[in-house]
Amino acid sequence: MTTLAHYLNNHASDPALSDVITTITDVGKTISQLLRKGALADILGEAGNQNVQGEDQKKLDVLANDLLLDALSKNAHCAGVASEELDNATPANADGSLLVLFDPLDGSSNIDINMAVGTIFSILPYQRQGQNSENSDFLQAGNQQLAAGYLLYGTSTMLALTVADNVVMFSLDPDSGDYILINDNVQIDADTSEYAVNSSNYRYWLAPMQQYIDELIAGEVGVRGRDFNTRWVAAMVGDVHRILCRGGLFTYPFDTKYAHKAGKLRLMYEANPMSLLIERAGGGATDAVNRILDIEPTDIHQRVPVVLGSKNEVNYVRDLHLQHADK
């Protein structure tokens, strides 16, 4: 059996990267244990406050954020930490060479109903060693990521990770406490008949996205000539995990529901790390037209539309948007 520690020793680009990933995944074990205890650990329900996004925080949102922030701030290789839950990035160790961004508990609305949630992370290089990190240091395009991944807390705790040119998947062994490699080269089929979208926002979408979903719903009697199935976890980490396991398309498209928001998902904490995983597994990831990993961020809490998964479907969505733009 190949453990995460053994894998990182052989594949991480440097010991600092390996050490930071180990810190994140060790905290993941603690979060997993808390979730298994559920109400017995008094982690269910609201925390009574809102995060920087204006969203009500769950108790475990706050706890997971604090656990990751504390552990990473103590890691000598980590120069700074940015969380989806906090207004600004937190300087850590000025001599560190890495920056870490994370969504401590993606899909936290699922906690109280015992459905899948997860932790998403992204690791970037730090260019100003010897000086305290600032928000601006994190504003790097997703193609600069040194590593990215997520922990999925479901029926078992899973880790999807990319530190090289491919994507690997581990399962947490509850007996040994080790992450055991179960797939050393995750690949996504280019074609799919499965998609994930929150259709309740249909009336707010742009015309090409409405057309796309209309075509999928029409199935074999429509222009696509085959039936499609809808699957929706209401946690990006769960939907992306399903795509890595069996293909599919996930989208949270641009909508006009809130004029000041380009999309719902955050570029730095969700879209970039998931896009790196998807692309390295052979899929595609765009904002409907442009490659997400090429977007130059302007704010650490920037939002973007997301279309990712099986490459041929992602390209089909892009072509529809370009056709409408030409008109």
Beta strands, then each sheet from edge to edge (+ up, - down):
strand 1: 46-50
strand 2: 56-58
strand 3: 78-83
strand 4: 90-91
strand 5: 98-106
strand 6: 117-125
strand 7: 147-153
strand 8: 157-162
strand 9: 168-172
strand 10: 179-183
strand 11: 194-196
strand 12: 229-230
strand 13: 249-252
strand 14: 265-266
strand 15: 284-286
strand 16: 303-304
strand 17: 306-309
sheet 1: 1+ 2-
sheet 2: 4+ 3- 5- 6+ 7- 8+ 9- 10+
sheet 3: 12+ 11+ 13+ 17- 15+
sheet 4: 14+ 16-
end
